[in-house]
């Protein structure tokens, strides 16, 4: 191999390495989180706040909204890394016998909802609200629907 070819291979290899490093740095700065552990608890709470606003806006007539606020629990992200998990519970109260209608109306405000049961009058639903936040709703008794919004274990701010 001539010295010109060796020099060319070194140049191509160096350019390739610089490209990979540059793309890696750009991706680290601009790409969204791919796992829950990469976003702080405040990010999860912001998503929950958005969902609570949507639920409040989609609340059927004659239904009352009671917000329990946030409950945070310590958790372990890894054996060496502590975190926090936040849960917010909403209790909706309304006329008895209209729980299924209320659930259906709330579920229609979300995309890709999993109703339970899939056929007939809904008794509950699950939806991924985005940003690794889970929303679960269920009929909790006559005239009562409970929504639980959970962030899962994340780094504390």
KESEPA-663051 format. One record per atom (N, C-alpha, C): residue in three letters; x, z negated, y. Coordinates in pm, whole numbers, padded with zeros to 5 digits, always signed. Layout:
% residues N
ALAXZY
...
//
This chain:
% residues 157
UNK+00084+00000-00117
UNK+00000+00000+00000
UNK+00089+00000+00124
UNK+00059+00085+00216
UNK+00141+00094+00336
UNK+00109-00022+00430
UNK+00197-00045+00523
UNK+00178-00155+00618
UNK+00058-00129+00708
UNK+00029+00000+00735
UNK-00088+00031+00817
UNK-00217-00011+00747
UNK-00223+00014+00616
UNK-00343-00025+00540
UNK-00357-00177+00532
UNK-00245-00248+00514
UNK-00251-00394+00510
UNK-00303-00447+00643
UNK-00254-00391+00750
UNK-00296-00433+00883
UNK-00446-00407+00902
UNK-00495-00293+00852
UNK-00636-00259+00862
UNK-00722-00358+00784
UNK-00679-00395+00662
UNK-00755-00492+00582
UNK-00760-00629+00649
UNK-00649-00670+00709
UNK-00649-00797+00782
UNK-00744-00790+00901
UNK-00746-00679+00970
UNK-00835-00662+01084
UNK-00981-00667+01041
UNK-01015-00595+00934
UNK-01152-00594+00883
UNK-01192-00734+00835
UNK-01103-00801+00762
UNK-01132-00936+00714
UNK-01152-01035+00827
UNK-01068-01026+00930
UNK-01080-01115+01046
UNK-01210-01089+01122
UNK-01243-00962+01140
UNK-01368-00928+01210
UNK-01488-00980+01132
UNK-01485-00965+01000
UNK-01594-01014+00915
UNK-01607-01167+00926
UNK-01494-01238+00924
UNK-01495-01384+00936
UNK-01551-01427+01071
UNK-01510-01360+01178
UNK-01562-01392+01312
UNK-01713-01366+01320
UNK-01757-01258+01260
UNK-01900-01227+01259
UNK-01978-01336+01187
UNK-01930-01379+01070
UNK-01999-01483+00994
UNK-02002-01615+01070
UNK-01892-01653+01132
UNK-01888-01777+01209
UNK-01984-01767+01328
UNK-01980-01655+01398
UNK-02069-01636+01513
UNK-02216-01642+01475
UNK-02253-01574+01366
UNK-02392-01577+01320
UNK-02432-01717+01273
UNK-02340-01788+01209
UNK-02370-01924+01165
UNK-02396-02018+01282
UNK-02314-02009+01386
UNK-02334-02092+01505
UNK-02465-02055+01573
UNK-02492-01926+01588
UNK-02617-01883+01652
UNK-02737-01934+01572
UNK-02731-01922+01441
UNK-02842-01965+01356
UNK-02864-02116+01368
UNK-02757-02192+01371
UNK-02769-02338+01382
UNK-02834-02378+01514
UNK-02812-02301+01618
UNK-02867-02334+01750
UNK-03009-02281+01772
UNK-03048-02174+01704
UNK-03174-02108+01734
UNK-03278-02109+01623
UNK-03241-02136+01502
UNK-03336-02129+01391
UNK-03419-02257+01382
UNK-03546-02246+01344
UNK-03629-02366+01328
UNK-03586-02445+01204
UNK-03633-02569+01198
UNK-03601-02654+01083
UNK-03656-02592+00955
UNK-03580-02603+00849
UNK-03626-02550+00720
UNK-03666-02662+00624
UNK-03631-02785+00656
UNK-03675-02901+00580
UNK-03711-03012+00678
UNK-03797-03103+00636
UNK-03847-03209+00722
UNK-03733-03294+00778
UNK-03627-03314+00700
UNK-03516-03399+00742
UNK-03442-03346+00864
UNK-03466-03221+00901
UNK-03395-03161+01014
UNK-03468-03178+01146
UNK-03586-03239+01145
UNK-03658-03259+01270
UNK-03688-03407+01287
UNK-03673-03459+01409
UNK-03691-03603+01431
UNK-03839-03644+01425
UNK-03862-03773+01419
UNK-03997-03828+01411
UNK-04078-03789+01534
UNK-04014-03778+01650
UNK-04086-03740+01773
UNK-04144-03599+01761
UNK-04075-03511+01691
UNK-04126-03376+01670
UNK-04251-03378+01582
UNK-04248-03459+01477
UNK-04366-03473+01392
UNK-04483-03534+01467
UNK-04455-03634+01552
UNK-04562-03697+01631
UNK-04622-03598+01731
UNK-04540-03512+01788
UNK-04592-03411+01881
UNK-04689-03317+01809
UNK-04658-03281+01685
UNK-04749-03197+01607
UNK-04877-03273+01577
UNK-04866-03400+01542
UNK-04986-03481+01516
UNK-05071-03490+01642
UNK-05009-03512+01758
UNK-05084-03520+01884
UNK-05161-03391+01910
UNK-05098-03277+01881
UNK-05166-03148+01899
UNK-05287-03139+01808
UNK-05271-03179+01681
UNK-05382-03173+01585
UNK-05494-03267+01626
UNK-05460-03387+01674
UNK-05563-03482+01718
UNK-05644-03422+01833
UNK-05578-03354+01925
UNK-05649-03286+02033
UNK-05744-03180+01981
UNK-05700-03104+01880
UNK-05787-03002+01821
UNK-05907-03065+01751
UNK-05883-03173+01678
UNK-05992-03242+01608
UNK-06093-03296+01709
UNK-06043-03355+01815
UNK-06132-03409+01919
UNK-06217-03298+01980
UNK-06158-03181+01999
UNK-06232-03068+02056
UNK-06332-03008+01959
UNK-06304-03016+01828
UNK-06393-02958+01726
UNK-06494-03058+01671
UNK-06497-03178+01725
UNK-06586-03282+01673
UNK-06732-03241+01691
UNK-06811-03246+01584
UNK-06953-03209+01595
UNK-07027-03302+01692
UNK-07138-03252+01745
UNK-07222-03334+01832
UNK-07267-03458+01757
UNK-07285-03565+01828
UNK-07333-03694+01777
UNK-07232-03761+01684
UNK-07109-03714+01682
UNK-07005-03779+01603
UNK-06912-03854+01698
UNK-06869-03972+01658
UNK-06781-04056+01737
UNK-06641-04054+01677
UNK-06542-04069+01763
UNK-06401-04055+01728
UNK-06333-04191+01748
UNK-06267-04244+01646
UNK-06192-04369+01657
UNK-06049-04344+01609
UNK-05954-04364+01698
UNK-05813-04338+01669
UNK-05741-04471+01646
UNK-05685-04487+01528
UNK-05611-04609+01492
UNK-05471-04612+01552
UNK-05424-04503+01605
UNK-05289-04496+01658
UNK-05186-04475+01548
UNK-05061-04483+01586
UNK-04952-04459+01491
UNK-04914-04588+01418
UNK-04883-04572+01292
UNK-04823-04679+01212
UNK-04694-04621+01155
UNK-04582-04683+01193
UNK-04452-04635+01145
UNK-04397-04728+01039
UNK-04342-04669+00936
UNK-04278-04745+00830
UNK-04136-04695+00812
UNK-04041-04787+00790
UNK-03905-04742+00762
UNK-03898-04674+00626
UNK-03808-04581+00612
UNK-03790-04511+00485
UNK-03644-04469+00474
UNK-03607-04417+00359
UNK-03471-04371+00334
UNK-03472-04220+00317
UNK-03403-04150+00404
UNK-03389-04005+00391
UNK-03294-03974+00276
UNK-03183-04045+00276
UNK-03086-04041+00166
UNK-03044-04186+00141
UNK-02969-04213+00036
UNK-02926-04352+00015
UNK-02846-04410+00131
UNK-02786-04325+00213
UNK-02704-04373+00324
UNK-02768-04352+00461
UNK-02886-04293+00466
UNK-02945-04255+00594
UNK-03088-04308+00604
UNK-03112-04391+00706
UNK-03245-04446+00729
UNK-03329-04349+00810
UNK-03459-04365+00799
UNK-03551-04282+00875
UNK-03680-04358+00900
UNK-03780-04286+00946
UNK-03911-04344+00973
UNK-04018-04243+00932
UNK-04129-04295+00885
UNK-04245-04212+00850
UNK-04362-04262+00933
UNK-04431-04171+01000
UNK-04545-04208+01085
UNK-04675-04158+01023
UNK-04776-04241+01032
UNK-04911-04207+00986
UNK-05007-04239+01099
UNK-05101-04149+01123
UNK-05206-04172+01223
UNK-05339-04148+01153
UNK-05428-04246+01163
UNK-05557-04238+01096
UNK-05668-04225+01199
UNK-05752-04126+01179
UNK-05870-04105+01264
UNK-05994-04132+01180
UNK-06085-04212+01233
UNK-06211-04238+01165
UNK-06321-04174+01249
UNK-06396-04086+01187
UNK-06505-04017+01254
UNK-06637-04072+01200
UNK-06726-04110+01291
UNK-06855-04166+01252
UNK-06965-04080+01309
UNK-07068-04056+01226
UNK-07180-03974+01271
UNK-07302-03998+01185
UNK-07402-03914+01203
UNK-07527-03931+01127
UNK-07504-03917+00977
UNK-07567-04005+00901
UNK-07557-03999+00755
UNK-07613-03868+00704
UNK-07549-03814+00602
UNK-07594-03689+00542
UNK-07532-03565+00603
UNK-07456-03581+00712
UNK-07394-03464+00776
UNK-07241-03463+00759
UNK-07191-03546+00669
UNK-07046-03556+00650
UNK-06986-03423+00605
UNK-07052-03355+00512
UNK-07002-03227+00462
UNK-06997-03122+00572
UNK-07101-03119+00656
UNK-07103-03025+00769
UNK-06989-03055+00865
UNK-06967-03184+00892
UNK-06860-03222+00984
UNK-06724-03180+00927
UNK-06703-03205+00797
UNK-06577-03163+00734
UNK-06559-03012+00742
UNK-06665-02938+00714
UNK-06656-02792+00718
UNK-06623-02744+00859
UNK-06684-02806+00961
UNK-06657-02767+01100
UNK-06512-02798+01137
UNK-06464-02915+01097
UNK-06325-02950+01126
UNK-06229-02857+01052
UNK-06258-02828+00926
UNK-06171-02741+00846
UNK-06164-02601+00903
UNK-06273-02555+00964
UNK-06274-02419+01020
UNK-06177-02405+01137
UNK-06136-02516+01197
UNK-06040-02512+01307
UNK-05896-02495+01263
UNK-05871-02505+01134
UNK-05736-02492+01079
UNK-05726-02363+00999
UNK-05605-02314+00983
UNK-05582-02199+00895
UNK-05538-02247+00758
UNK-05569-02173+00656
UNK-05524-02199+00519
UNK-05557-02341+00471
UNK-05683-02378+00487
UNK-05733-02509+00445
UNK-05766-02507+00297
UNK-05739-02617+00229
UNK-05779-02633+00089
UNK-05893-02734+00085
UNK-06015-02682+00068
UNK-06132-02769+00060
UNK-06145-02826-00080
UNK-06200-02945-00088
UNK-06224-03009-00216
UNK-06369-03055-00221
UNK-06453-03018-00308
UNK-06434-02910-00405
UNK-06437-02774-00335
UNK-06386-02674-00403
UNK-06378-02540-00344
UNK-06516-02479-00323
UNK-06612-02514-00406
UNK-06749-02462-00396
UNK-06842-02577-00357
UNK-06948-02544-00285
UNK-07048-02646-00251
UNK-07011-02725-00127
UNK-07073-02842-00115
UNK-07052-02928+00001
UNK-06914-02992-00006
UNK-06832-02975+00099
UNK-06698-03031+00095
UNK-06699-03184+00099
UNK-06609-03243+00023
UNK-06589-03388+00023
UNK-06455-03425+00084
UNK-06371-03326+00106
UNK-06241-03349+00165
UNK-06166-03219+00182
UNK-06055-03226+00253
UNK-05969-03109+00265
UNK-05826-03152+00291
UNK-05735-03058+00268
UNK-05593-03075+00294
UNK-05546-02952+00370
UNK-05459-02973+00468
UNK-05400-02861+00540
UNK-05260-02900+00586
UNK-05170-02802+00584
UNK-05037-02819+00640
UNK-05049-02780+00787
UNK-05030-02876+00876
UNK-05048-02852+01019
UNK-04926-02787+01083
UNK-04825-02758+01006
UNK-04702-02702+01061
UNK-04603-02814+01088
UNK-04477-02779+01102
UNK-04372-02876+01129
UNK-04369-02988+01026
UNK-04407-02955+00902
UNK-04403-03049+00790
UNK-04494-03170+00810
UNK-04609-03148+00873
UNK-04709-03253+00893
UNK-04829-03222+00803
UNK-04870-03322+00726
UNK-04984-03307+00634
UNK-05108-03371+00696
UNK-05221-03302+00682
UNK-05350-03355+00728
UNK-05442-03361+00606
UNK-05493-03479+00578
UNK-05589-03497+00468
UNK-05715-03560+00526
UNK-05828-03505+00487
UNK-05957-03558+00533
UNK-06045-03583+00411
UNK-06128-03685+00420
UNK-06219-03716+00310
UNK-06341-03789+00363
UNK-06452-03772+00292
UNK-06571-03851+00321
UNK-06542-03991+00269
UNK-06559-04091+00357
UNK-06523-04228+00321
UNK-06645-04316+00300
UNK-06761-04260+00317
UNK-06885-04335+00303
UNK-06994-04265+00380
UNK-07114-04319+00378
UNK-07223-04256+00452
UNK-07192-04250+00602
UNK-07192-04131+00657
UNK-07167-04111+00800
UNK-07024-04136+00844
UNK-06929-04136+00751
UNK-06790-04165+00786
UNK-06695-04063+00722
UNK-06608-04008+00805
UNK-06502-03917+00760
UNK-06370-03974+00811
UNK-06270-03978+00723
UNK-06138-04030+00760
UNK-06036-03917+00750
UNK-05956-03902+00856
UNK-05845-03806+00857
UNK-05715-03885+00863
UNK-05621-03851+00775
UNK-05488-03910+00778
UNK-05389-03799+00808
UNK-05306-03823+00908
UNK-05203-03728+00948
UNK-05069-03795+00924
UNK-04982-03732+00844
UNK-04855-03794+00804
UNK-04737-03703+00833
UNK-04631-03764+00885
UNK-04509-03688+00915
UNK-04415-03682+00797
UNK-04423-03777+00707
UNK-04322-03788+00603
UNK-04196-03850+00660
UNK-04099-03878+00577
UNK-03976-03945+00619
UNK-03888-03849+00699
UNK-03851-03892+00821
UNK-03769-03811+00911
UNK-03666-03900+00981
UNK-03566-03839+01042
UNK-03472-03920+01120
UNK-03543-03985+01239
UNK-03515-04112+01262
UNK-03570-04180+01379
UNK-03497-04128+01503
UNK-03566-04130+01615
UNK-03506-04080+01740
UNK-03396-04171+01790
//
